[in-house]
Amino acid sequence: MTRAEVQFLQEFGRRVRYYRKLKALTQEQLGEKANVGYKYIGEIERGRKRASIIILLRLSQALQISLADLIHFSNNPGDEQTRHMHSIMRILENRNTNNLKKAYHLLRVFLKED
């Protein structure tokens, strides 16, 4: 395996762990949702296992993110901004309209937006 491939697997593993923790799932829970063993999830997160395209699809579905979001990463500083935006959106997911309005007003006040 080339150095670039090893780095890719490690970064992919970090992304799986990031989204798993964002969803407050254990490796066991993610494994159940994706129909994959929890030990396999751990190996993926450590960058030690290659996942087939079917496993990638199962992981993205279990994490409720697009396959593109799961595998798209870069070393650009903007990538951190994207992760924070995704985190904020996930907090707001499934909130009722009243709570969304409150969050919107709080953000505007906090960020001093008119």
N, CA, C and O atoms as CSV, one atom per row, in Angstrom:
chain,resi,resn,atom,element,x,y,z
A,1,MET,N,N,0.854,-1.176,0.000
A,1,MET,CA,C,0.000,0.000,0.000
A,1,MET,C,C,0.900,1.239,0.000
A,1,MET,O,O,1.912,1.280,0.700
A,2,THR,N,N,0.526,2.237,-0.783
A,2,THR,CA,C,1.323,3.458,-0.853
A,2,THR,C,C,1.086,4.332,0.371
A,2,THR,O,O,0.110,4.154,1.099
A,3,ARG,N,N,1.980,5.262,0.583
A,3,ARG,CA,C,1.847,6.199,1.697
A,3,ARG,C,C,0.551,7.007,1.581
A,3,ARG,O,O,-0.132,7.246,2.577
A,4,ALA,N,N,0.225,7.421,0.364
A,4,ALA,CA,C,-1.005,8.195,0.136
A,4,ALA,C,C,-2.240,7.369,0.489
A,4,ALA,O,O,-3.200,7.898,1.047
A,5,GLU,N,N,-2.220,6.081,0.169
A,5,GLU,CA,C,-3.352,5.219,0.490
A,5,GLU,C,C,-3.492,5.035,2.001
A,5,GLU,O,O,-4.603,5.030,2.531
A,6,VAL,N,N,-2.368,4.886,2.686
A,6,VAL,CA,C,-2.391,4.761,4.149
A,6,VAL,C,C,-2.958,6.031,4.760
A,6,VAL,O,O,-3.792,5.967,5.663
A,7,GLN,N,N,-2.513,7.185,4.274
A,7,GLN,CA,C,-3.016,8.464,4.781
A,7,GLN,C,C,-4.508,8.604,4.509
A,7,GLN,O,O,-5.248,9.120,5.346
A,8,PHE,N,N,-4.951,8.148,3.343
A,8,PHE,CA,C,-6.367,8.205,3.010
A,8,PHE,C,C,-7.187,7.377,3.994
A,8,PHE,O,O,-8.208,7.841,4.501
A,9,LEU,N,N,-6.737,6.146,4.264
A,9,LEU,CA,C,-7.450,5.281,5.195
A,9,LEU,C,C,-7.506,5.894,6.590
A,9,LEU,O,O,-8.526,5.798,7.274
A,10,GLN,N,N,-6.419,6.517,7.009
A,10,GLN,CA,C,-6.395,7.140,8.332
A,10,GLN,C,C,-7.351,8.326,8.396
A,10,GLN,O,O,-8.075,8.492,9.378
A,11,GLU,N,N,-7.353,9.138,7.365
A,11,GLU,CA,C,-8.261,10.296,7.343
A,11,GLU,C,C,-9.712,9.830,7.258
A,11,GLU,O,O,-10.592,10.399,7.904
A,12,PHE,N,N,-9.956,8.801,6.464
A,12,PHE,CA,C,-11.313,8.266,6.381
A,12,PHE,C,C,-11.763,7.759,7.749
A,12,PHE,O,O,-12.897,8.002,8.163
A,13,GLY,N,N,-10.894,7.069,8.434
A,13,GLY,CA,C,-11.208,6.575,9.774
A,13,GLY,C,C,-11.537,7.695,10.740
A,13,GLY,O,O,-12.450,7.579,11.557
A,14,ARG,N,N,-10.778,8.788,10.638
A,14,ARG,CA,C,-11.062,9.948,11.499
A,14,ARG,C,C,-12.437,10.525,11.187
A,14,ARG,O,O,-13.156,10.956,12.088
A,15,ARG,N,N,-12.797,10.532,9.911
A,15,ARG,CA,C,-14.125,11.051,9.535
A,15,ARG,C,C,-15.235,10.162,10.064
A,15,ARG,O,O,-16.248,10.661,10.555
A,16,VAL,N,N,-15.059,8.857,9.970
A,16,VAL,CA,C,-16.074,7.943,10.497
A,16,VAL,C,C,-16.228,8.179,11.997
A,16,VAL,O,O,-17.349,8.267,12.499
A,17,ARG,N,N,-15.115,8.280,12.712
A,17,ARG,CA,C,-15.161,8.521,14.159
A,17,ARG,C,C,-15.827,9.864,14.463
A,17,ARG,O,O,-16.648,9.957,15.376
A,18,TYR,N,N,-15.477,10.901,13.702
A,18,TYR,CA,C,-16.050,12.235,13.900
A,18,TYR,C,C,-17.577,12.182,13.784
A,18,TYR,O,O,-18.286,12.656,14.672
A,19,TYR,N,N,-18.080,11.606,12.687
A,19,TYR,CA,C,-19.525,11.555,12.482
A,19,TYR,C,C,-20.197,10.625,13.483
A,19,TYR,O,O,-21.320,10.889,13.915
A,20,ARG,N,N,-19.522,9.534,13.859
A,20,ARG,CA,C,-20.098,8.625,14.856
A,20,ARG,C,C,-20.277,9.349,16.181
A,20,ARG,O,O,-21.328,9.247,16.813
A,21,LYS,N,N,-19.252,10.078,16.600
A,21,LYS,CA,C,-19.341,10.805,17.873
A,21,LYS,C,C,-20.335,11.955,17.779
A,21,LYS,O,O,-21.026,12.264,18.751
A,22,LEU,N,N,-20.408,12.585,16.617
A,22,LEU,CA,C,-21.370,13.664,16.408
A,22,LEU,C,C,-22.796,13.151,16.604
A,22,LEU,O,O,-23.660,13.869,17.108
A,23,LYS,N,N,-23.031,11.915,16.205
A,23,LYS,CA,C,-24.346,11.295,16.373
A,23,LYS,C,C,-24.482,10.608,17.731
A,23,LYS,O,O,-25.505,9.982,18.008
A,24,ALA,N,N,-23.462,10.721,18.574
A,24,ALA,CA,C,-23.459,10.125,19.916
A,24,ALA,C,C,-23.692,8.611,19.863
A,24,ALA,O,O,-24.470,8.060,20.642
A,25,LEU,N,N,-23.008,7.961,18.938
A,25,LEU,CA,C,-23.118,6.517,18.796
A,25,LEU,C,C,-21.840,5.838,19.283
A,25,LEU,O,O,-20.746,6.380,19.129
A,26,THR,N,N,-21.982,4.672,19.861
A,26,THR,CA,C,-20.821,3.845,20.172
A,26,THR,C,C,-20.455,3.071,18.900
A,26,THR,O,O,-21.224,3.035,17.939
A,27,GLN,N,N,-19.282,2.461,18.912
A,27,GLN,CA,C,-18.917,1.625,17.778
A,27,GLN,C,C,-19.906,0.473,17.618
A,27,GLN,O,O,-20.235,0.071,16.502
A,28,GLU,N,N,-20.368,-0.044,18.737
A,28,GLU,CA,C,-21.340,-1.133,18.689
A,28,GLU,C,C,-22.645,-0.684,18.033
A,28,GLU,O,O,-23.202,-1.387,17.190
A,29,GLN,N,N,-23.127,0.498,18.432
A,29,GLN,CA,C,-24.374,1.005,17.870
A,29,GLN,C,C,-24.247,1.276,16.375
A,29,GLN,O,O,-25.142,0.947,15.597
A,30,LEU,N,N,-23.123,1.880,15.981
A,30,LEU,CA,C,-22.908,2.132,14.556
A,30,LEU,C,C,-22.825,0.811,13.803
A,30,LEU,O,O,-23.389,0.672,12.718
A,31,GLY,N,N,-22.120,-0.156,14.380
A,31,GLY,CA,C,-22.020,-1.463,13.744
A,31,GLY,C,C,-23.384,-2.102,13.530
A,31,GLY,O,O,-23.644,-2.679,12.475
A,32,GLU,N,N,-24.255,-2.000,14.530
A,32,GLU,CA,C,-25.607,-2.554,14.410
A,32,GLU,C,C,-26.379,-1.853,13.302
A,32,GLU,O,O,-27.025,-2.504,12.482
A,33,LYS,N,N,-26.312,-0.524,13.279
A,33,LYS,CA,C,-27.047,0.236,12.272
A,33,LYS,C,C,-26.533,-0.052,10.856
A,33,LYS,O,O,-27.303,-0.067,9.896
A,34,ALA,N,N,-25.215,-0.281,10.742
A,34,ALA,CA,C,-24.615,-0.506,9.428
A,34,ALA,C,C,-24.483,-1.987,9.080
A,34,ALA,O,O,-23.983,-2.338,8.011
A,35,ASN,N,N,-24.936,-2.854,9.991
A,35,ASN,CA,C,-24.826,-4.301,9.791
A,35,ASN,C,C,-23.362,-4.712,9.565
A,35,ASN,O,O,-23.029,-5.457,8.643
A,36,VAL,N,N,-22.508,-4.188,10.454
A,36,VAL,CA,C,-21.069,-4.444,10.411
A,36,VAL,C,C,-20.625,-4.696,11.849
A,36,VAL,O,O,-21.161,-4.087,12.774
A,37,GLY,N,N,-19.673,-5.567,12.044
A,37,GLY,CA,C,-19.179,-5.837,13.385
A,37,GLY,C,C,-18.511,-4.623,14.008
A,37,GLY,O,O,-17.858,-3.845,13.312
A,38,TYR,N,N,-18.670,-4.458,15.316
A,38,TYR,CA,C,-18.092,-3.292,15.985
A,38,TYR,C,C,-16.566,-3.312,15.938
A,38,TYR,O,O,-15.935,-2.255,15.923
A,39,LYS,N,N,-15.973,-4.491,15.914
A,39,LYS,CA,C,-14.508,-4.566,15.812
A,39,LYS,C,C,-14.040,-4.045,14.452
A,39,LYS,O,O,-12.987,-3.417,14.346
A,40,TYR,N,N,-14.825,-4.311,13.432
A,40,TYR,CA,C,-14.528,-3.812,12.094
A,40,TYR,C,C,-14.612,-2.287,12.071
A,40,TYR,O,O,-13.785,-1.622,11.448
A,41,ILE,N,N,-15.615,-1.741,12.754
A,41,ILE,CA,C,-15.738,-0.279,12.859
A,41,ILE,C,C,-14.479,0.293,13.508
A,41,ILE,O,O,-13.930,1.285,13.030
A,42,GLY,N,N,-14.023,-0.325,14.587
A,42,GLY,CA,C,-12.807,0.128,15.258
A,42,GLY,C,C,-11.599,0.087,14.345
A,42,GLY,O,O,-10.774,1.001,14.359
A,43,GLU,N,N,-11.491,-0.966,13.553
A,43,GLU,CA,C,-10.366,-1.089,12.620
A,43,GLU,C,C,-10.440,-0.013,11.530
A,43,GLU,O,O,-9.417,0.542,11.129
A,44,ILE,N,N,-11.639,0.271,11.061
A,44,ILE,CA,C,-11.814,1.339,10.069
A,44,ILE,C,C,-11.399,2.670,10.679
A,44,ILE,O,O,-10.665,3.437,10.056
A,45,GLU,N,N,-11.868,2.950,11.898
A,45,GLU,CA,C,-11.561,4.225,12.543
A,45,GLU,C,C,-10.066,4.392,12.793
A,45,GLU,O,O,-9.563,5.516,12.809
A,46,ARG,N,N,-9.362,3.302,12.987
A,46,ARG,CA,C,-7.911,3.372,13.188
A,46,ARG,C,C,-7.144,3.361,11.863
A,46,ARG,O,O,-5.914,3.419,11.854
A,47,GLY,N,N,-7.875,3.287,10.745
A,47,GLY,CA,C,-7.230,3.309,9.436
A,47,GLY,C,C,-6.554,2.003,9.081
A,47,GLY,O,O,-5.636,1.983,8.261
A,48,ARG,N,N,-6.988,0.922,9.681
A,48,ARG,CA,C,-6.346,-0.381,9.456
A,48,ARG,C,C,-7.103,-1.272,8.493
A,48,ARG,O,O,-6.563,-2.276,8.028
A,49,LYS,N,N,-8.334,-0.928,8.187
A,49,LYS,CA,C,-9.145,-1.759,7.292
A,49,LYS,C,C,-9.621,-0.950,6.102
A,49,LYS,O,O,-9.924,0.238,6.215
A,50,ARG,N,N,-9.680,-1.608,4.973
A,50,ARG,CA,C,-10.271,-1.023,3.772
A,50,ARG,C,C,-11.742,-1.427,3.753
A,50,ARG,O,O,-12.081,-2.583,4.006
A,51,ALA,N,N,-12.589,-0.489,3.461
A,51,ALA,CA,C,-14.028,-0.769,3.419
A,51,ALA,C,C,-14.485,-0.836,1.963
A,51,ALA,O,O,-14.071,-0.022,1.138
A,52,SER,N,N,-15.324,-1.793,1.660
A,52,SER,CA,C,-15.891,-1.890,0.312
A,52,SER,C,C,-16.883,-0.749,0.103
A,52,SER,O,O,-17.274,-0.065,1.050
A,53,ILE,N,N,-17.273,-0.561,-1.123
A,53,ILE,CA,C,-18.233,0.496,-1.436
A,53,ILE,C,C,-19.570,0.225,-0.755
A,53,ILE,O,O,-20.273,1.168,-0.392
A,54,ILE,N,N,-19.933,-1.034,-0.577
A,54,ILE,CA,C,-21.177,-1.375,0.109
A,54,ILE,C,C,-21.086,-0.984,1.584
A,54,ILE,O,O,-22.051,-0.466,2.146
A,55,ILE,N,N,-19.939,-1.226,2.210
A,55,ILE,CA,C,-19.749,-0.826,3.612
A,55,ILE,C,C,-19.790,0.693,3.724
A,55,ILE,O,O,-20.362,1.225,4.676
A,56,LEU,N,N,-19.191,1.398,2.765
A,56,LEU,CA,C,-19.254,2.866,2.767
A,56,LEU,C,C,-20.707,3.333,2.695
A,56,LEU,O,O,-21.112,4.251,3.407
A,57,LEU,N,N,-21.472,2.695,1.837
A,57,LEU,CA,C,-22.885,3.049,1.710
A,57,LEU,C,C,-23.626,2.784,3.016
A,57,LEU,O,O,-24.407,3.624,3.463
A,58,ARG,N,N,-23.392,1.637,3.629
A,58,ARG,CA,C,-24.047,1.318,4.897
A,58,ARG,C,C,-23.671,2.310,5.988
A,58,ARG,O,O,-24.522,2.739,6.767
A,59,LEU,N,N,-22.385,2.674,6.041
A,59,LEU,CA,C,-21.936,3.636,7.057
A,59,LEU,C,C,-22.602,4.993,6.847
A,59,LEU,O,O,-23.069,5.615,7.801
A,60,SER,N,N,-22.646,5.448,5.598
A,60,SER,CA,C,-23.260,6.760,5.345
A,60,SER,C,C,-24.741,6.740,5.713
A,60,SER,O,O,-25.255,7.708,6.273
A,61,GLN,N,N,-25.420,5.649,5.404
A,61,GLN,CA,C,-26.835,5.542,5.761
A,61,GLN,C,C,-27.019,5.477,7.273
A,61,GLN,O,O,-27.913,6.120,7.823
A,62,ALA,N,N,-26.180,4.707,7.937
A,62,ALA,CA,C,-26.282,4.584,9.397
A,62,ALA,C,C,-25.986,5.905,10.089
A,62,ALA,O,O,-26.577,6.217,11.122
A,63,LEU,N,N,-25.069,6.683,9.518
A,63,LEU,CA,C,-24.705,7.976,10.103
A,63,LEU,C,C,-25.614,9.094,9.617
A,63,LEU,O,O,-25.510,10.230,10.080
A,64,GLN,N,N,-26.503,8.777,8.688
A,64,GLN,CA,C,-27.451,9.734,8.110
A,64,GLN,C,C,-26.735,10.917,7.463
A,64,GLN,O,O,-27.103,12.075,7.656
A,65,ILE,N,N,-25.711,10.592,6.696
A,65,ILE,CA,C,-24.991,11.600,5.910
A,65,ILE,C,C,-24.840,11.055,4.498
A,65,ILE,O,O,-24.990,9.856,4.264
A,66,SER,N,N,-24.547,11.932,3.576
A,66,SER,CA,C,-24.360,11.470,2.205
A,66,SER,C,C,-23.029,10.733,2.090
A,66,SER,O,O,-22.101,10.961,2.866
A,67,LEU,N,N,-22.965,9.868,1.128
A,67,LEU,CA,C,-21.723,9.161,0.859
A,67,LEU,C,C,-20.628,10.162,0.509
A,67,LEU,O,O,-19.472,9.981,0.892
A,68,ALA,N,N,-20.988,11.209,-0.211
A,68,ALA,CA,C,-20.019,12.254,-0.569
A,68,ALA,C,C,-19.449,12.927,0.673
A,68,ALA,O,O,-18.244,13.167,0.748
A,69,ASP,N,N,-20.308,13.236,1.656
A,69,ASP,CA,C,-19.826,13.848,2.895
A,69,ASP,C,C,-18.881,12.925,3.645
A,69,ASP,O,O,-17.924,13.376,4.275
A,70,LEU,N,N,-19.154,11.646,3.573
A,70,LEU,CA,C,-18.324,10.686,4.299
A,70,LEU,C,C,-16.927,10.574,3.702
A,70,LEU,O,O,-15.948,10.423,4.434
A,71,ILE,N,N,-16.831,10.647,2.390
A,71,ILE,CA,C,-15.516,10.422,1.779
A,71,ILE,C,C,-14.829,11.697,1.286
A,71,ILE,O,O,-13.678,11.637,0.852
A,72,HIS,N,N,-15.499,12.837,1.340
A,72,HIS,CA,C,-14.872,14.075,0.877
A,72,HIS,C,C,-14.153,14.751,2.026
A,72,HIS,O,O,-14.775,15.201,2.989
A,73,PHE,N,N,-12.854,14.817,1.917
A,73,PHE,CA,C,-12.076,15.538,2.907
A,73,PHE,C,C,-10.846,16.112,2.242
A,73,PHE,O,O,-10.388,15.630,1.206
A,74,SER,N,N,-10.331,17.140,2.856
A,74,SER,CA,C,-9.146,17.807,2.328
A,74,SER,C,C,-8.371,18.377,3.493
A,74,SER,O,O,-8.823,18.338,4.637
A,75,ASN,N,N,-7.224,18.895,3.198
A,75,ASN,CA,C,-6.406,19.537,4.221
A,75,ASN,C,C,-6.608,21.048,4.233
A,75,ASN,O,O,-5.843,21.782,4.860
A,76,ASN,N,N,-7.642,21.503,3.537
A,76,ASN,CA,C,-7.908,22.932,3.493
A,76,ASN,C,C,-8.429,23.418,4.837
A,76,ASN,O,O,-9.182,22.709,5.504
A,77,PRO,N,N,-8.027,24.644,5.245
A,77,PRO,CA,C,-8.560,25.189,6.491
A,77,PRO,C,C,-10.079,25.292,6.474
A,77,PRO,O,O,-10.713,25.208,7.526
A,78,GLY,N,N,-10.679,25.474,5.288
A,78,GLY,CA,C,-12.125,25.579,5.178
A,78,GLY,C,C,-12.837,24.299,5.576
A,78,GLY,O,O,-14.022,24.327,5.910
A,79,ASP,N,N,-12.126,23.172,5.544
A,79,ASP,CA,C,-12.744,21.908,5.914
A,79,ASP,C,C,-13.193,21.930,7.370
A,79,ASP,O,O,-14.241,21.376,7.701
A,80,GLU,N,N,-12.420,22.557,8.233
A,80,GLU,CA,C,-12.812,22.673,9.646
A,80,GLU,C,C,-14.088,23.488,9.755
A,80,GLU,O,O,-14.972,23.159,10.546
A,81,GLN,N,N,-14.187,24.542,8.971
A,81,GLN,CA,C,-15.397,25.359,8.966
A,81,GLN,C,C,-16.595,24.520,8.527
A,81,GLN,O,O,-17.676,24.628,9.106
A,82,THR,N,N,-16.406,23.694,7.515
A,82,THR,CA,C,-17.478,22.831,7.042
A,82,THR,C,C,-17.930,21.878,8.141
A,82,THR,O,O,-19.129,21.671,8.324
A,83,ARG,N,N,-16.986,21.296,8.872
A,83,ARG,CA,C,-17.347,20.379,9.951
A,83,ARG,C,C,-18.155,21.097,11.022
A,83,ARG,O,O,-19.107,20.531,11.560
A,84,HIS,N,N,-17.790,22.335,11.338
A,84,HIS,CA,C,-18.535,23.090,12.344
A,84,HIS,C,C,-19.945,23.407,11.848
A,84,HIS,O,O,-20.910,23.353,12.611
A,85,MET,N,N,-20.051,23.736,10.571
A,85,MET,CA,C,-21.377,23.998,10.014
A,85,MET,C,C,-22.238,22.745,10.085
A,85,MET,O,O,-23.418,22.821,10.428
A,86,HIS,N,N,-21.664,21.603,9.768
A,86,HIS,CA,C,-22.409,20.345,9.848
A,86,HIS,C,C,-22.824,20.067,11.289
A,86,HIS,O,O,-23.933,19.591,11.534
A,87,SER,N,N,-21.952,20.358,12.232
A,87,SER,CA,C,-22.274,20.133,13.648
A,87,SER,C,C,-23.463,20.987,14.067
A,87,SER,O,O,-24.368,20.511,14.752
A,88,ILE,N,N,-23.456,22.244,13.654
A,88,ILE,CA,C,-24.562,23.151,13.982
A,88,ILE,C,C,-25.852,22.645,13.349
A,88,ILE,O,O,-26.901,22.637,13.995
A,89,MET,N,N,-25.780,22.226,12.099
A,89,MET,CA,C,-26.991,21.743,11.424
A,89,MET,C,C,-27.539,20.492,12.099
A,89,MET,O,O,-28.754,20.315,12.185
A,90,ARG,N,N,-26.659,19.630,12.574
A,90,ARG,CA,C,-27.132,18.419,13.233
A,90,ARG,C,C,-27.794,18.732,14.581
A,90,ARG,O,O,-28.736,18.049,14.984
A,91,ILE,N,N,-27.309,19.749,15.265
A,91,ILE,CA,C,-27.952,20.164,16.509
A,91,ILE,C,C,-29.366,20.651,16.220
A,91,ILE,O,O,-30.288,20.419,17.003
A,92,LEU,N,N,-29.524,21.319,15.101
A,92,LEU,CA,C,-30.818,21.905,14.763
A,92,LEU,C,C,-31.773,20.931,14.078
A,92,LEU,O,O,-32.959,21.225,13.931
A,93,GLU,N,N,-31.266,19.787,13.663
A,93,GLU,CA,C,-32.113,18.792,13.014
A,93,GLU,C,C,-33.283,18.403,13.910
A,93,GLU,O,O,-33.144,18.267,15.125
A,94,ASN,N,N,-34.411,18.231,13.289
A,94,ASN,CA,C,-35.612,17.726,13.967
A,94,ASN,C,C,-36.105,18.628,15.096
A,94,ASN,O,O,-36.821,18.161,15.982
A,95,ARG,N,N,-35.745,19.886,15.083
A,95,ARG,CA,C,-36.267,20.835,16.067
A,95,ARG,C,C,-37.551,21.442,15.514
A,95,ARG,O,O,-37.728,21.559,14.302
A,96,ASN,N,N,-38.430,21.818,16.414
A,96,ASN,CA,C,-39.674,22.432,15.944
A,96,ASN,C,C,-39.409,23.884,15.534
A,96,ASN,O,O,-38.351,24.444,15.821
A,97,THR,N,N,-40.385,24.470,14.864
A,97,THR,CA,C,-40.229,25.819,14.312
A,97,THR,C,C,-39.918,26.844,15.394
A,97,THR,O,O,-39.092,27.734,15.187
A,98,ASN,N,N,-40.562,26.729,16.530
A,98,ASN,CA,C,-40.332,27.676,17.622
A,98,ASN,C,C,-38.872,27.626,18.093
A,98,ASN,O,O,-38.248,28.667,18.296
A,99,ASN,N,N,-38.332,26.416,18.266
A,99,ASN,CA,C,-36.938,26.285,18.687
A,99,ASN,C,C,-35.971,26.800,17.626
A,99,ASN,O,O,-34.942,27.388,17.958
A,100,LEU,N,N,-36.295,26.584,16.354
A,100,LEU,CA,C,-35.443,27.090,15.278
A,100,LEU,C,C,-35.425,28.623,15.262
A,100,LEU,O,O,-34.384,29.238,15.033
A,101,LYS,N,N,-36.588,29.225,15.508
A,101,LYS,CA,C,-36.647,30.694,15.572
A,101,LYS,C,C,-35.794,31.216,16.722
A,101,LYS,O,O,-35.070,32.200,16.568
A,102,LYS,N,N,-35.879,30.556,17.871
A,102,LYS,CA,C,-35.075,30.965,19.032
A,102,LYS,C,C,-33.580,30.839,18.726
A,102,LYS,O,O,-32.801,31.738,19.040
A,103,ALA,N,N,-33.188,29.734,18.119
A,103,ALA,CA,C,-31.777,29.523,17.783
A,103,ALA,C,C,-31.306,30.588,16.790
A,103,ALA,O,O,-30.196,31.109,16.906
A,104,TYR,N,N,-32.147,30.898,15.832
A,104,TYR,CA,C,-31.814,31.919,14.842
A,104,TYR,C,C,-31.586,33.278,15.515
A,104,TYR,O,O,-30.610,33.967,15.219
A,105,HIS,N,N,-32.488,33.656,16.417
A,105,HIS,CA,C,-32.353,34.949,17.105
A,105,HIS,C,C,-31.124,34.962,18.010
A,105,HIS,O,O,-30.426,35.972,18.092
A,106,LEU,N,N,-30.860,33.862,18.682
A,106,LEU,CA,C,-29.663,33.787,19.528
A,106,LEU,C,C,-28.382,33.944,18.707
A,106,LEU,O,O,-27.464,34.655,19.114
A,107,LEU,N,N,-28.324,33.288,17.565
A,107,LEU,CA,C,-27.149,33.411,16.695
A,107,LEU,C,C,-26.976,34.847,16.208
A,107,LEU,O,O,-25.862,35.369,16.174
A,108,ARG,N,N,-28.076,35.473,15.837
A,108,ARG,CA,C,-27.977,36.865,15.356
A,108,ARG,C,C,-27.462,37.783,16.448
A,108,ARG,O,O,-26.626,38.648,16.187
A,109,VAL,N,N,-27.956,37.602,17.687
A,109,VAL,CA,C,-27.500,38.435,18.809
A,109,VAL,C,C,-26.042,38.137,19.095
A,109,VAL,O,O,-25.236,39.057,19.230
A,110,PHE,N,N,-25.698,36.872,19.187
A,110,PHE,CA,C,-24.329,36.475,19.516
A,110,PHE,C,C,-23.335,36.957,18.464
A,110,PHE,O,O,-22.235,37.393,18.803
A,111,LEU,N,N,-23.713,36.883,17.200
A,111,LEU,CA,C,-22.815,37.279,16.114
A,111,LEU,C,C,-22.983,38.738,15.730
A,111,LEU,O,O,-22.366,39.219,14.780
A,112,LYS,N,N,-23.830,39.439,16.483
A,112,LYS,CA,C,-24.080,40.872,16.264
A,112,LYS,C,C,-24.503,41.176,14.837
A,112,LYS,O,O,-23.986,42.085,14.186
A,113,GLU,N,N,-25.467,40.379,14.372
A,113,GLU,CA,C,-26.035,40.569,13.033
A,113,GLU,C,C,-27.310,41.379,13.174
A,113,GLU,O,O,-28.044,41.206,14.146
A,114,ASP,N,N,-27.583,42.250,12.233
A,114,ASP,CA,C,-28.834,43.041,12.233
A,114,ASP,C,C,-29.962,42.263,11.659
A,114,ASP,O,O,-31.082,42.768,11.580
